[in-house]
Amino acid sequence: MEEFFTWIGSTLGEVIRFIVDLLTGFFANIGNAGRGFLDGLSGALGISPSLISLVVLVIGLWLVWKGFRALMRRAILATLIWLLLGVMVLSWLIY
């Protein structure tokens, strides 16, 4: 009877170890994939892959998006202002 419980404990331990190794590999690969994406994006745009430059990139794209939304509402002056601000922020970033 003792061998049976030893076998159950050993099997349960192996299953837990397998799940932990699987999740560790999964999350490590997600981190590497995200890092590779950000490196490729920043390399293609010619910006540094720092957090600040990526935040400025998102802000610039958001301003351009606001400009296109204003264009869909037929607000020409708002479109010009938002697009000008967006292009200005993106031109500071991309060199």
Residue frames as a rotation matrix with the C-alpha (Angstrom) as fourth column:
MET 1
0.567 0.823 0.000 0.00
0.823 -0.567 0.000 0.00
0.000 0.000 -1.000 0.00
GLU 2
0.372 -0.513 -0.773 2.88
0.212 -0.764 0.609 2.38
-0.904 -0.390 -0.176 0.70
GLU 3
-0.670 -0.647 0.363 4.25
0.460 0.022 0.888 1.89
-0.583 0.762 0.282 -2.83
PHE 4
-0.012 0.768 0.641 0.90
0.988 -0.087 0.123 2.93
0.151 0.635 -0.758 -4.28
PHE 5
0.852 0.349 -0.390 0.93
0.444 -0.876 0.187 6.29
-0.277 -0.332 -0.902 -2.47
THR 6
-0.079 -0.943 -0.324 4.58
0.159 -0.332 0.930 6.77
-0.984 0.022 0.176 -3.37
TRP 7
-0.602 -0.089 0.794 3.66
0.771 0.192 0.607 6.23
-0.207 0.977 -0.047 -7.00
ILE 8
0.463 0.845 0.269 0.72
0.871 -0.490 0.038 8.68
0.164 0.217 -0.962 -6.77
GLY 9
0.679 -0.263 -0.685 2.91
0.217 -0.820 0.530 11.33
-0.701 -0.509 -0.500 -5.13
SER 10
-0.423 -0.901 0.097 5.64
0.295 -0.036 0.955 10.84
-0.857 0.433 0.281 -7.70
THR 11
-0.370 0.373 0.851 3.20
0.927 0.092 0.363 11.02
0.058 0.923 -0.380 -10.60
LEU 12
0.728 0.674 -0.124 1.51
0.685 -0.724 0.083 14.12
-0.034 -0.145 -0.989 -9.21
GLY 13
0.340 -0.706 -0.622 4.89
0.128 -0.620 0.774 15.78
-0.932 -0.342 -0.120 -8.71
GLU 14
-0.639 -0.577 0.508 5.89
0.539 0.135 0.831 15.01
-0.548 0.805 0.225 -12.31
VAL 15
0.085 0.764 0.639 2.61
0.972 -0.204 0.115 16.44
0.219 0.612 -0.760 -13.62
ILE 16
0.835 0.196 -0.514 3.06
0.384 -0.876 0.290 19.63
-0.394 -0.440 -0.807 -11.60
ARG 17
-0.094 -0.957 -0.273 6.67
0.170 -0.286 0.943 19.93
-0.981 0.042 0.189 -12.76
PHE 18
-0.517 -0.028 0.855 5.58
0.837 0.193 0.513 19.48
-0.180 0.981 -0.076 -16.39
ILE 19
0.534 0.801 0.269 2.91
0.827 -0.561 0.030 22.21
0.175 0.207 -0.963 -16.07
VAL 20
0.671 -0.351 -0.654 5.35
0.163 -0.790 0.591 24.62
-0.724 -0.503 -0.472 -14.42
ASP 21
-0.445 -0.880 0.164 8.00
0.332 0.008 0.943 23.99
-0.832 0.474 0.289 -17.13
LEU 22
-0.239 0.457 0.857 5.38
0.969 0.055 0.240 24.43
0.062 0.888 -0.456 -19.85
LEU 23
0.802 0.593 -0.074 4.14
0.597 -0.795 0.103 27.74
0.003 -0.127 -0.992 -18.43
THR 24
0.324 -0.775 -0.543 7.68
0.143 -0.527 0.838 29.00
-0.935 -0.349 -0.060 -17.86
GLY 25
-0.622 -0.558 0.549 8.60
0.582 0.140 0.801 28.30
-0.524 0.818 0.237 -21.48
PHE 26
0.126 0.778 0.615 5.37
0.975 -0.210 0.067 29.86
0.181 0.592 -0.785 -22.72
PHE 27
0.894 0.260 -0.365 5.82
0.363 -0.898 0.250 33.13
-0.263 -0.356 -0.897 -20.83
ALA 28
-0.033 -0.964 -0.263 9.52
0.190 -0.264 0.945 33.33
-0.981 -0.018 0.192 -21.70
ASN 29
-0.575 -0.152 0.804 8.67
0.790 0.152 0.594 33.00
-0.212 0.977 0.032 -25.39
ILE 30
0.543 0.796 0.267 5.96
0.826 -0.564 0.002 35.65
0.153 0.219 -0.964 -25.14
GLY 31
0.652 -0.379 -0.657 8.47
0.147 -0.787 0.599 38.04
-0.744 -0.487 -0.458 -23.62
ASN 32
-0.458 -0.869 0.187 10.98
0.316 0.037 0.948 37.30
-0.831 0.493 0.257 -26.37
ALA 33
-0.229 0.462 0.857 8.31
0.971 0.053 0.231 37.75
0.061 0.885 -0.461 -29.05
GLY 34
0.811 0.551 -0.194 7.23
0.574 -0.814 0.086 41.09
-0.111 -0.182 -0.977 -27.59
ARG 35
0.279 -0.805 -0.524 10.84
0.042 -0.535 0.844 42.27
-0.959 -0.257 -0.116 -27.34
GLY 36
-0.591 -0.493 0.638 11.46
0.602 0.258 0.756 41.21
-0.537 0.831 0.145 -30.94
PHE 37
0.249 0.776 0.579 8.34
0.958 -0.285 -0.031 43.03
0.141 0.563 -0.815 -32.13
LEU 38
0.879 0.098 -0.467 9.32
0.256 -0.923 0.287 46.25
-0.403 -0.372 -0.836 -30.37
ASP 39
-0.113 -0.982 -0.149 12.91
0.121 -0.162 0.979 46.01
-0.986 0.092 0.137 -31.65
GLY 40
-0.491 -0.016 0.871 11.67
0.841 0.251 0.479 45.48
-0.226 0.968 -0.110 -35.21
LEU 41
0.581 0.785 0.214 9.17
0.809 -0.587 -0.042 48.32
0.093 0.198 -0.976 -34.95
SER 42
0.729 -0.347 -0.590 11.69
0.040 -0.839 0.543 50.76
-0.683 -0.419 -0.598 -33.54
GLY 43
-0.354 -0.903 0.245 14.33
0.318 0.130 0.939 49.67
-0.880 0.410 0.241 -36.05
ALA 44
-0.210 0.355 0.911 11.98
0.978 0.079 0.194 50.19
-0.003 0.932 -0.364 -38.99
LEU 45
0.803 0.580 0.140 10.96
0.574 -0.815 0.086 53.64
0.164 0.011 -0.986 -37.76
GLY 46
-0.022 -0.908 0.417 14.48
0.458 -0.380 -0.804 54.68
0.889 0.174 0.424 -36.82
ILE 47
0.445 0.193 0.875 13.67
-0.625 -0.633 0.457 55.36
0.641 -0.750 -0.161 -33.18
SER 48
-0.716 -0.682 0.147 15.28
-0.559 0.436 -0.705 54.06
0.417 -0.587 -0.694 -30.03
PRO 49
-0.167 0.695 -0.699 13.47
0.162 0.719 0.676 51.10
0.973 0.000 -0.232 -28.44
SER 50
-0.982 -0.172 -0.074 13.01
0.106 -0.183 -0.977 52.90
0.154 -0.968 0.198 -25.12
LEU 51
-0.358 0.900 -0.248 9.73
0.913 0.281 -0.297 53.09
-0.197 -0.333 -0.922 -23.29
ILE 52
-0.178 0.266 -0.947 9.51
0.156 -0.943 -0.294 56.87
-0.972 -0.200 0.127 -23.60
SER 53
-0.790 -0.146 -0.596 9.92
-0.519 -0.358 0.776 56.85
-0.326 0.922 0.207 -27.38
LEU 54
-0.841 0.539 -0.049 7.27
0.434 0.725 0.534 54.14
0.323 0.428 -0.844 -27.73
VAL 55
-0.167 0.787 -0.594 4.86
0.803 -0.241 -0.545 56.15
-0.572 -0.568 -0.591 -25.57
VAL 56
-0.356 -0.020 -0.934 5.51
-0.291 -0.948 0.131 59.24
-0.888 0.319 0.332 -27.72
LEU 57
-0.984 0.012 -0.180 4.87
-0.166 0.330 0.929 57.10
0.070 0.944 -0.322 -30.82
VAL 58
-0.509 0.850 -0.134 1.51
0.859 0.512 -0.013 56.00
0.057 -0.122 -0.991 -29.42
ILE 59
-0.072 0.463 -0.883 0.61
0.421 -0.789 -0.448 59.60
-0.904 -0.404 -0.138 -28.56
GLY 60
-0.670 -0.248 -0.699 1.51
-0.455 -0.607 0.652 60.76
-0.586 0.755 0.294 -32.07
LEU 61
-0.931 0.359 -0.061 -0.53
0.186 0.612 0.769 58.01
0.313 0.704 -0.637 -33.69
TRP 62
-0.299 0.849 -0.435 -3.42
0.892 0.087 -0.444 58.82
-0.339 -0.521 -0.783 -31.37
LEU 63
-0.256 0.157 -0.954 -3.32
-0.040 -0.988 -0.152 62.48
-0.966 -0.001 0.259 -32.47
VAL 64
-0.894 -0.070 -0.443 -3.34
-0.441 -0.043 0.897 61.45
-0.082 0.997 0.008 -36.14
TRP 65
-0.729 0.678 -0.098 -6.28
0.653 0.731 0.196 59.12
0.204 0.079 -0.976 -35.41
LYS 66
-0.160 0.661 -0.734 -8.14
0.594 -0.530 -0.606 62.03
-0.789 -0.532 -0.307 -33.79
GLY 67
-0.584 -0.120 -0.803 -7.49
-0.443 -0.782 0.439 64.02
-0.680 0.612 0.403 -36.97
PHE 68
-0.943 0.247 -0.223 -9.03
-0.075 0.495 0.865 61.34
0.324 0.833 -0.449 -39.16
ARG 69
-0.454 0.822 -0.343 -12.00
0.881 0.357 -0.309 61.07
-0.132 -0.443 -0.887 -36.82
ALA 70
-0.224 0.332 -0.916 -12.51
0.121 -0.923 -0.364 64.83
-0.967 -0.192 0.166 -37.09
LEU 71
-0.852 -0.112 -0.511 -12.33
-0.477 -0.233 0.847 64.50
-0.214 0.966 0.145 -40.87
MET 72
-0.792 0.604 -0.084 -15.13
0.519 0.741 0.426 61.91
0.320 0.294 -0.901 -40.76
ARG 73
-0.076 0.766 -0.639 -17.24
0.842 -0.295 -0.453 64.43
-0.535 -0.572 -0.622 -38.80
ARG 74
0.234 0.061 0.970 -16.43
0.836 -0.522 -0.169 67.04
0.496 0.851 -0.173 -41.48
ALA 75
0.915 -0.075 -0.397 -14.74
0.202 -0.765 0.612 69.32
-0.349 -0.640 -0.685 -38.96
ILE 76
0.687 -0.641 0.343 -12.05
0.432 -0.020 -0.902 70.73
0.585 0.768 0.263 -41.22
LEU 77
0.366 -0.568 0.737 -10.41
-0.621 -0.739 -0.261 73.07
0.693 -0.362 -0.623 -38.69
ALA 78
0.589 -0.116 0.800 -10.26
-0.684 0.455 0.570 70.34
-0.430 -0.883 0.189 -36.03
THR 79
0.921 -0.263 0.288 -8.85
0.367 0.834 -0.412 67.96
-0.132 0.485 0.865 -38.64
LEU 80
0.528 -0.753 0.394 -6.06
0.075 -0.420 -0.904 70.36
0.846 0.507 -0.166 -39.52
ILE 81
0.336 -0.389 0.858 -5.20
-0.883 -0.446 0.143 70.99
0.327 -0.806 -0.493 -35.86
TRP 82
0.715 -0.022 0.699 -5.14
-0.401 0.805 0.437 67.31
-0.572 -0.593 0.567 -34.85
LEU 83
0.868 -0.405 0.285 -3.19
0.490 0.611 -0.623 66.23
0.078 0.680 0.729 -37.93
LEU 84
0.465 -0.722 0.512 -0.70
-0.263 -0.665 -0.699 69.05
0.845 0.190 -0.499 -37.49
LEU 85
0.379 -0.293 0.878 -0.14
-0.923 -0.052 0.381 68.11
-0.066 -0.955 -0.290 -33.85
GLY 86
0.832 -0.004 0.555 0.18
-0.068 0.992 0.110 64.42
-0.551 -0.129 0.825 -34.71
VAL 87
0.779 -0.565 0.271 2.64
0.441 0.188 -0.877 64.98
0.445 0.803 0.396 -37.52
MET 88
0.398 -0.639 0.659 4.63
-0.610 -0.721 -0.330 67.37
0.685 -0.270 -0.676 -35.36
VAL 89
0.503 -0.187 0.843 4.95
-0.746 0.398 0.534 64.80
-0.436 -0.898 0.060 -32.54
LEU 90
0.843 -0.167 0.511 5.86
0.305 0.931 -0.199 62.02
-0.443 0.323 0.836 -34.98
SER 91
0.711 -0.628 0.315 8.42
0.157 -0.295 -0.942 64.21
0.685 0.720 -0.112 -36.74
TRP 92
0.405 -0.571 0.714 10.13
-0.894 -0.411 0.178 64.89
0.191 -0.710 -0.677 -33.39
LEU 93
0.536 -0.091 0.839 10.35
-0.453 0.808 0.377 61.17
-0.712 -0.582 0.392 -32.83
ILE 94
0.677 -0.229 0.700 11.32
0.594 0.731 -0.335 59.80
-0.435 0.642 0.631 -36.24
TYR 95
0.447 -0.620 -0.645 14.66
-0.516 -0.767 0.381 61.03
-0.731 0.162 -0.663 -37.53
